Amino acid sequence: MRRVLVDAALVVRNVAGLRQSILDAFEEDDAVTLDLVEEAVDLCGVQLIEAARRQAQAVGKTLSLAHPGEAFRPVLEAAGFLTEASEDDLRFWFHEGSVQ
């Protein structure tokens, strides 16, 4: 498993760098964990993580969060990500249910 330390805010000005870090990590391993240090997040940051998670699933790889993303909850709720969240969604973002 490849761990990517993300110590910058997950906001629009930083998503290009994070995107490249995620792509580079998946070149090295099929399982990538994001260790998100900074709690600041906007919709662009959430969309990038969700897109990376879905793409990883589509190609048989795994993306996970090292820690529950409780700081993301307001953005996820405001953007409608949690309106009909599946068990997998809740497990990914908040580590609810089975261990991630």
BAFITOR-500394 format. One record per residue: residue in one letter; x, y, z of N, C-alpha, C in turn; residue number from 1. Coordinates in Angstrom, 3 decimals. Layout:
N
   res     n.east    n.north       n.up    ca.east   ca.north      ca.up     c.east    c.north       c.up     n
     A          X          Y          Z          X          Y          Z          X          Y          Z   NUM
...
***
This chain:
100
   res     n.east    n.north       n.up    ca.east   ca.north      ca.up     c.east    c.north       c.up     n
     M      0.849     -1.182      0.000      0.000      0.000      0.000      0.890      1.239      0.000     1
     R      0.554      2.167     -0.851      1.301      3.433     -0.956      0.547      4.515     -0.201     2
     R      1.224      5.196      0.702      0.619      6.281      1.486      1.046      7.615      0.890     3
     V      0.057      8.501      0.686      0.325      9.839      0.169     -0.011     10.832      1.282     4
     L      1.007     11.533      1.750      0.802     12.556      2.771      0.347     13.831      2.073     5
     V     -0.826     14.315      2.478     -1.384     15.539      1.907     -1.414     16.569      3.028     6
     D     -0.450     17.498      2.985     -0.364     18.476      4.060     -0.803     19.877      3.623     7
     A     -1.453     19.952      2.478     -1.993     21.226      1.980     -3.515     21.150      2.018     8
     A     -4.149     22.300      2.065     -5.612     22.351      2.063     -6.141     21.741      0.765     9
     L     -7.251     21.027      0.864     -7.875     20.428     -0.313     -8.820     21.447     -0.948    10
     V     -8.224     22.419     -1.585     -8.986     23.500     -2.204     -8.535     23.638     -3.655    11
     V     -9.317     24.396     -4.406     -9.117     24.491     -5.845     -7.668     24.796     -6.235    12
     R     -6.983     25.644     -5.517     -5.612     26.009     -5.910     -4.622     24.857     -5.725    13
     N     -4.980     23.824     -4.980     -4.055     22.718     -4.708     -4.422     21.409     -5.397    14
     V     -5.564     21.337     -6.081     -6.018     20.041     -6.595     -5.122     19.491     -7.702    15
     A     -4.523     20.332     -8.511     -3.667     19.825     -9.588     -2.484     19.049     -9.014    16
     G     -1.869     19.583     -7.972     -0.748     18.891     -7.345     -1.163     17.592     -6.691    17
     L     -2.305     17.615     -6.013     -2.801     16.393     -5.381     -3.160     15.348     -6.430    18
     R     -3.791     15.784     -7.511     -4.139     14.864     -8.593     -2.892     14.134     -9.067    19
     Q     -1.819     14.880     -9.297     -0.586     14.259     -9.781      0.006     13.312     -8.740    20
     S     -0.066     13.676     -7.476      0.434     12.791     -6.417     -0.336     11.481     -6.383    21
     I     -1.646     11.558     -6.561     -2.473     10.342     -6.580     -2.123      9.488     -7.796    22
     L     -2.010     10.109     -8.967     -1.644      9.356    -10.178     -0.282      8.683    -10.021    23
     D      0.674      9.412     -9.481      2.014      8.844     -9.271      1.968      7.660     -8.309    24
     A      1.186      7.791     -7.248      1.081      6.700     -6.269      0.469      5.450     -6.893    25
     F     -0.537      5.621     -7.746     -1.156      4.465     -8.392     -0.233      3.827     -9.430    26
     E      0.757      4.556     -9.903      1.763      3.961    -10.786      2.637      2.979    -10.007    27
     E      2.798      3.226     -8.700      3.657      2.408     -7.855      2.927      1.261     -7.165    28
     D      1.620      1.411     -6.932      0.882      0.418     -6.151     -0.594      0.458     -6.536    29
     D     -1.279     -0.657     -6.327     -2.712     -0.728     -6.630     -3.584     -0.260     -5.475    30
     A     -2.985     -0.024     -4.315     -3.718      0.461     -3.143     -3.030      1.723     -2.637    31
     V     -3.807      2.795     -2.558     -3.273      4.084     -2.131     -4.110      4.605     -0.973    32
     T     -3.428      5.086      0.063     -4.088      5.709      1.208     -3.688      7.172      1.261    33
     L     -4.690      8.038      1.369     -4.447      9.462      1.513     -4.418      9.817      2.996    34
     D     -3.319     10.377      3.429     -3.174     10.834      4.810     -3.344     12.351      4.785    35
     L     -4.555     12.790      5.070     -4.925     14.195      4.951     -4.693     14.913      6.268    36
     V     -3.676     15.751      6.311     -3.299     16.467      7.518     -4.161     17.716      7.690    37
     E     -4.331     18.459      6.622     -5.074     19.725      6.642     -6.570     19.444      6.548    38
     E     -7.352     20.113      7.371     -8.798     19.888      7.372     -9.559     20.832      6.464    39
     A     -8.898     21.865      5.920     -9.583     22.787      5.022     -9.886     22.071      3.709    40
     V    -11.128     22.173      3.262    -11.538     21.493      2.039    -12.645     22.305      1.368    41
     D    -12.650     22.278      0.046    -13.764     22.864     -0.687    -14.298     21.806     -1.650    42
     L    -15.289     22.185     -2.431    -15.934     21.228     -3.324    -14.946     20.616     -4.311    43
     C    -14.007     21.384     -4.813    -13.019     20.850     -5.758    -12.199     19.730     -5.131    44
     G    -11.804     19.907     -3.882    -11.038     18.874     -3.190    -11.830     17.590     -3.010    45
     V    -13.094     17.737     -2.606    -13.968     16.565     -2.434    -14.199     15.878     -3.778    46
     Q    -14.441     16.656     -4.818    -14.675     16.074     -6.141    -13.451     15.315     -6.634    47
     L    -12.268     15.852     -6.397    -11.051     15.158     -6.813    -10.921     13.816     -6.108    48
     I    -11.123     13.806     -4.807    -11.005     12.546     -4.062    -12.061     11.545     -4.520    49
     E    -13.288     11.995     -4.699    -14.357     11.091     -5.140    -14.084     10.562     -6.548    50
     A    -13.617     11.419     -7.439    -13.292     10.973     -8.800    -12.157      9.951     -8.777    51
     A    -11.148     10.198     -7.957    -10.030      9.257     -7.840    -10.499      7.925     -7.276    52
     R    -11.381      7.977     -6.298    -11.906      6.739     -5.706    -12.680      5.935     -6.740    53
     R    -13.553      6.609     -7.488    -14.356      5.902     -8.497    -13.492      5.344     -9.623    54
     Q    -12.508      6.109    -10.062    -11.610      5.630    -11.116    -10.808      4.427    -10.628    55
     A    -10.326      4.506     -9.401     -9.578      3.381     -8.837    -10.442      2.123     -8.822    56
     Q    -11.683      2.248     -8.355    -12.591      1.097     -8.327    -12.821      0.537     -9.722    57
     A    -12.960      1.416    -10.691    -13.241      0.994    -12.065    -12.112      0.170    -12.669    58
     V    -10.899      0.385    -12.204     -9.752     -0.340    -12.756     -9.172     -1.348    -11.761    59
     G     -9.944     -1.680    -10.732     -9.538     -2.721     -9.790     -8.503     -2.285     -8.771    60
     K     -8.428     -0.987     -8.513     -7.496     -0.482     -7.505     -8.285      0.057     -6.322    61
     T     -7.571      0.448     -5.268     -8.226      0.891     -4.044     -7.648      2.212     -3.571    62
     L     -8.544      3.148     -3.272     -8.155      4.400     -2.639     -8.848      4.454     -1.293    63
     S     -8.121      4.840     -0.261     -8.711      4.946      1.067     -8.174      6.190      1.767    64
     L     -8.856      6.562      2.828     -8.422      7.670      3.669     -7.809      7.097      4.937    65
     A     -6.680      7.639      5.357     -6.014      7.151      6.565     -6.840      7.435      7.808    66
     H     -7.602      8.523      7.778     -8.406      8.935      8.931     -9.801      9.305      8.448    67
     P    -10.815      9.145      9.289    -12.165      9.547      8.888    -12.191     11.024      8.477    68
     G    -12.979     11.325      7.453    -13.052     12.676      6.913    -14.167     13.515      7.501    69
     E    -14.289     13.528      8.808    -15.357     14.298      9.454    -15.319     15.775      9.074    70
     A    -14.136     16.324      8.859    -14.024     17.737      8.485    -14.672     18.003      7.128    71
     F    -14.834     16.942      6.323    -15.431     17.092      4.994    -16.956     17.042      5.024    72
     R    -17.533     16.600      6.130    -18.975     16.368      6.189    -19.804     17.565      5.720    73
     P    -19.525     18.797      6.171    -20.345     19.930      5.709    -20.313     20.117      4.187    74
     V    -19.142     19.950      3.586    -19.033     20.093      2.128    -19.746     18.942      1.434    75
     L    -19.560     17.734      1.932    -20.229     16.571      1.344    -21.745     16.716      1.416    76
     E    -22.251     17.180      2.551    -23.696     17.372      2.710    -24.208     18.477      1.794    77
     A    -23.522     19.620      1.760    -23.963     20.754      0.943    -23.968     20.406     -0.547    78
     A    -23.041     19.569     -0.972    -22.938     19.202     -2.382    -23.825     18.015     -2.754    79
     G    -24.499     17.414     -1.772    -25.405     16.303     -2.050    -24.755     14.936     -2.089    80
     F    -23.490     14.843     -1.726    -22.809     13.549     -1.747    -23.399     12.557     -0.745    81
     L    -24.025     13.062      0.316    -24.532     12.168      1.360    -26.033     11.934      1.275    82
     T    -26.691     12.549      0.282    -28.144     12.429      0.153    -28.580     10.973      0.078    83
     E    -27.941     10.217     -0.756    -28.244      8.789     -0.879    -26.956      7.984     -0.781    84
     A    -26.161      8.303      0.217    -24.864      7.653      0.377    -25.027      6.163      0.648    85
     S    -24.218      5.389     -0.023    -24.221      3.940      0.184    -23.372      3.593      1.405    86
     E    -23.433      2.351      1.800    -22.590      1.879      2.905    -21.113      2.046      2.546    87
     D    -20.769      1.784      1.286    -19.383      1.961      0.837    -18.949      3.422      0.927    88
     D    -19.856      4.346      0.568    -19.538      5.769      0.663    -19.240      6.158      2.107    89
     L    -20.099      5.732      3.017    -19.919      6.073      4.431    -18.658      5.432      4.998    90
     R    -18.367      4.234      4.566    -17.158      3.550      5.012    -15.923      4.298      4.507    91
     F    -15.961      4.738      3.249    -14.821      5.465      2.686    -14.595      6.793      3.401    92
     W    -15.622      7.627      3.456    -15.449      8.981      3.980    -15.320      9.038      5.498    93
     F    -16.087      8.215      6.203    -16.153      8.354      7.673    -15.724      7.113      8.436    94
     H    -15.355      6.058      7.717    -14.961      4.788      8.328    -16.100      4.213      9.165    95
     E    -17.325      4.484      8.757    -18.498      3.937      9.452    -18.757      2.533      8.939    96
     G    -19.236      1.675      9.789    -19.507      0.295      9.395    -18.246     -0.531      9.493    97
     S    -18.032     -1.392      8.521    -16.877     -2.273      8.515    -15.592     -1.459      8.433    98
     V    -14.527     -2.032      8.949    -13.224     -1.361      8.918    -12.792     -1.195      7.481    99
     Q    -12.240     -0.018      7.173    -11.840      0.292      5.802    -10.602     -0.463      5.409   100
***
